[in-house]
């Protein structure tokens, strides 16, 4: 198995040693996330492009959080920094972004490296190899908050995934996806998307970004309605960039609640 490969790991004595952390990072040829570690070390990933755009609550005190397709763990560790009592990270290692492959992506080793360096315990920061289609209350329990970032457009069955997420979420979902408002793989490309239409494109091969792991990309309006159709209320949606200058900027966000947010004169009501 890939995870059995031998790569430098951090010992208890190394977790505060910047040189040891740098050596451990260098042993892994591909990083997706840019994660700040002790000693001023930052992993060499490129995501997230703008963390403040994700709409993640600043205060997650006491929340149980699920991070779907966690990769190197940026949002897992960020949730813990914001006070989450527990975070469960899942990934299935089938998405290589069209850039890396099994030889480059070393399963949970980059995640484990960062978890050790940041000092999070396994009981508060659990990771499991599974797909979004494997989600169930019986297997994982229930969650207050779910992160669903950079995943929807890589799925053959995105509505099924949202339904499964909804079935185990009690408060909030935060979603990030590629969107078609300013781009169409079948049109003229950048700046020639679908605007505020209810549209989704299907990619049977590698039509989107020359990456055959991409299946569906929606417009922002459709993304919001997909989240709403899965049982989330008060859905909000917004773009990463109003006028993106490249395909990487053609991203959108949505968040929706299971507990309707209280108005000034009324308490929160579940399931409305």
C-alpha positions, -999 to +999 in steps of 0.1 A: +000+000+000+011+036-007+009+046+029+035+019+038+062+037+018+089+051+040+093+088+042+109+110+069+084+115+098+085+139+127+096+125+160+084+141+193+118+159+194+114+173+159+080+189+161+095+223+171+126+220+150+122+241+118+150+222+099+135+189+108+100+201+096+115+214+064+133+181+057+101+161+063+081+185+040+107+182+012+103+144+011+068+149-003+068+161-039+033+174-041+014+196-016-021+210-022-024+231+009-003+260+021-002+254+059+017+275+084+037+252+108+060+260+138+093+278+132+079+300+104+077+270+080+049+270+054+041+240+033+046+246-005+010+242-016-011+267-035-046+264-019-067+279-005-063+309-027-082+333-003-092+316+030-113+346+040-137+340+010-148+305+023-173+318+048-161+296+076-173+309+110-145+326+130-158+308+161-163+271+160-161+266+198-175+232+208-185+222+173-180+188+158-167+193+122-164+171+091-138+180+065-145+162+033-115+155+010-092+170+035-059+166+015-031+180+036-055+192+062-056+230+060-093+233+070-091+205+095-064+223+114-081+257+109-113+244+124-094+232+155-077+266+157-112+282+157-122+261+187-138+229+173-140+202+199-133+175+172-127+173+135-130+142+114-111+144+081-120+121+052-103+115+018-102+087-007-070+096-026-086+091-061-084+128-071-050+139-082-060+172-098-046+161-131-012+170-119+000+144-094-004+107-092-001+078-067+037+081-067+035+118-057+006+118-033+015+098-002-019+091+013-022+106+048+015+112+053+014+150+046-017+153+068+000+133+096+032+154+093+012+187+098-009+172+126+022+162+145+040+195+139+009+215+150+005+193+181-031+181+176-040+147+191-056+119+171-087+119+194-095+155+185-082+152+149-093+119+133-087+110+097-104+082+077-100+069+042-135+069+027-155+086-001-183+110+003-206+083-008-197+062+023-211+089+047-236+076+072-246+084+108-239+048+117-203+051+106-194+086+116-221+100+139-235+135+134-218+168+128-225+205+135-205+218+106-194+203+073-167+216+049-172+205+013-144+223-005-130+216-040-149+183-044-184+187-059-172+192-095-151+160-092-181+138-085-203+119-109-232+122-085-230+156-068-267+157-057-264+123-040-233+135-022-251+166-009-281+145+002-257+122+022-240+152+037-273+167+047-283+134+064-256+138+090-254+176+094-272+195+122-262+231+116-241+243+087-225+233+054-198+254+037-192+245+000-166+256-025-167+247-062-156+256-097-184+276-113-195+286-148-206+322-144-175+334-163-163+304-182-176+276-204-155+247-216-179+244-246-181+281-254-155+308-259-137+302-226-129+328-200-153+357-196-179+338-217-198+318-191-235+316-182-238+345-158-269+342-135-284+312-153-294+278-138-269+258-158-244+229-153-220+214-178-211+177-180-176+166-189-174+129-200-136+132-207-112+160-199-131+190-213-127+211-182-091+221-175-077+190-194-085+170-162-105+138-165-114+139-128-138+168-135-174+157-141-198+185-135-195+223-130-225+245-121-232+282-122-233+299-088-271+301-089-273+264-096-248+256-068-269+275-043-301+257-054-284+223-052-274+230-016-310+242-009-325+211-025-305+189-001-324+204+028-303+234+038-320+268+045-311+304+041-285+295+015-260+322+006-237+321-024-209+343-037-180+343-062-143+342-054-137+370-080-163+393-096-142+394-128-118+365-128-086+368-148-079+331-151-097+298-147-084+294-111-105+325-102-137+310-116-148+296-082-179+300-061-190+294-025-223+286-008-233+280+028-266+268+041-281+261+075-302+233+090-311+256+119-328+287+106-308+317+118-327+337+144-343+370+135-342+397+163-376+388+176-376+350+174-355+320+185-337+296+161-360+268+148-345+235+137-355+222+102-373+253+090 
